[in-house]
Amino acid sequence: MHKSLQNIRFSIKPQKDKGNRPVELARTMSIHPLTYQELPFDPEYSHYAGRLTTEKLSNASPDEQYWKTKKEIILRHTGEHPYEISGPDALKLLQKIFPRDISKVKKGRCSYQFACYHDGGMITDGLLLRIDENCYWFAQADGDLFSWYKANSEGLDVKITEPNVFVSQIQGPKSMELLDQLIEEPIANKWKYFDWVEITIAGEKVIISRTGFTNELGWEIYFRPENDAEKLGDLILSEGAKMGMIITATPSFRGRRIEAGLLSAGQDFTSETNPFSVGLGRFVDLEKNNFIGKKALLNADKKCRSWGIRVVDGIAKKGRSIKINDQYIGKVTSSTWSPYQVCGVGIVLLDKSEIGPGTVVDVECTDEKTHKAELCKLPMYDPKGEIVRGINKKIPTKPEPWVGIKS
């Protein structure tokens, strides 16, 4: 462990065991092995999926982090938590847990998945990697799926284990250029969006996936226990710095993921929402054999109530802050400022499906004032995902302001 990480263990939870060692952190959350790279920048952390995730850093403003992501390159150590599901009945369990057909996921590919309760309410989501014929990783967002796997695995020949894998994201237009400099294998023209591959960096075999949470070009790296994470992480950061890379926190991706319509577990969807109500119905295969929540989802209202929102000169306040004619019509689930669109952006969940994109609303904002806003489709731009797939390589040189509400 890096020496500076020892200090953070003492600063978060000072409770000690009989050997006078801090133990609370080890029971409740774990630290990314590269957290020491963040410590010089006054980090603030939150608890996420049993791990720490970085909310704030002092090395760049939210706007600077956003533009680094959109125009250059950033490094972020995430709180995503991979669990391993393996054994002869691994596929059978995952077919039960997730509403998409897992048999279609081939080795070397990733798949976006989410799990539901029996009533159709959502638990959490994440990225599924098929590591081998009978072995999968599910890098989950915030929430508890480990207990859900265990509770639903009775009678199955399957193991649910903690592989102690940590994830970092390298995102931005220069991300693939950096990768080409780091790796020994020529994969740039071979791998596709949502592929994963084992490659060599500094003599070590590591797994990377062509994924991320920004909808910009990028990749993620999975540090396994056998990897020298410090050596690899320092190399990535030092080589990336030559291209302008900085280490970032939540603000580097919040604006982009909202603009792209990437939902945040526990915020934009919860146990009180089903996939259809938040616009994720396309990821539910109702023709698939029985899975948890299928009966409820067959009978559920299939209409979407979740949309984007653009706010004139303000940032929408989260919660029940959206009104029409002084009547509250729903809530803001995520919000921030978009330096690119030069307006507030957010994701909303409405009470009724009859109201949708193009509707002008009033929204209470973080400046304690009410501003005009307009509901919109998600994603807010790049509807075909050409940026994240490397098809659209145009890098913006300046903001492209939203034209505002039409009079």
Secondary structure, 3 states (H helix, E strand, C coil): CCHHHHHHHHHHCCCECCCCCECHHHHHCECCCCHHHCHHHCCEEEEECCEEEEEECCCCCHHHHHHHHHHCCEEEECCCEEEEEECCCHHHHHHHHCCCCHHHCCCCEEEEEEEECCCCCEEEEEEEEEEECCEEEEEECCCCCHHHHHHCCCCCCCEEECCCCEEEEEECCCHHHHHHHHECCCCCCCCCCCEEEEEEECCEEEEEECCCCCCCCEEEEEECCCCCHHHHHHHHHHHHHCCCCEECCCHHHHHHHHHHCCCCECCCECCCCCCCCCCCHHHCCCCCCCCCCHHHHHCCCCCCCEEEEEECCCCECCEEEEEECCEEEEEEEEEEEECCCCEEEEEEEECCCCCCCCCEEEEEECCCCEEEEEEECCCCCCCCCCCCCCCCCCCCCCCCCCCCCCC
